[in-house]
Amino acid sequence: MENAFYQGQVLWAQIDANQHMRHSAYADVCAQARLNMLQSIGMKATTLLEAKIGPVLFREELKYLREVSLGDTITVVCEVLSSRVDGSRWTIRHEIYRGDGVKAAVVIADGSWIDMEKRKLAILPTQISDMFAHAPRSADYAEEVPKAKE
């Protein structure tokens, strides 16, 4: 599957009382897939740590389509849905597929970057921004235009 950045078996610890994957487990596998995607384009955790920058989420929206059960194998596909030219703000779509190929969920995450020392939003250094520009983009990718300050 193209742009698949996480694959694994659904674990007992990821199951809720209704015997399907719990809501927070979706966020966990999507976070891992995002980090794997960043690593695949050279944005390793150590690269970000050295720059004292980390990803931060503003919003995460989950749409359930089909149940995922204990023991299922899931695959998470990640693509940048939109971003600013400099990569300072972005939206990433995650699609979660069961082992039988059925799309089970879609997670949309809006985020940015935080300066880990100043604890304020940050712009990526040029070298890292250039890496982010190579992240897989969706077929419906749209470039964001910064909003004017009021």
Buried (B, 14 or more C-beta within 10 A) or exposed (E): EEBBBBBEEBEEEBBEEEEBBBEEBBBBBBBBBBBBBBBBBEBBEEBBEEBEBEBEEEEBEBEBBEBBEEEBEBBBBBBBBBBBEBBBBBBBBBBBBBBEEEEBBBBBBBBBBBBBEEEEEBBBBEEBBBBBBEBBBBEEBEEBEEEEEE
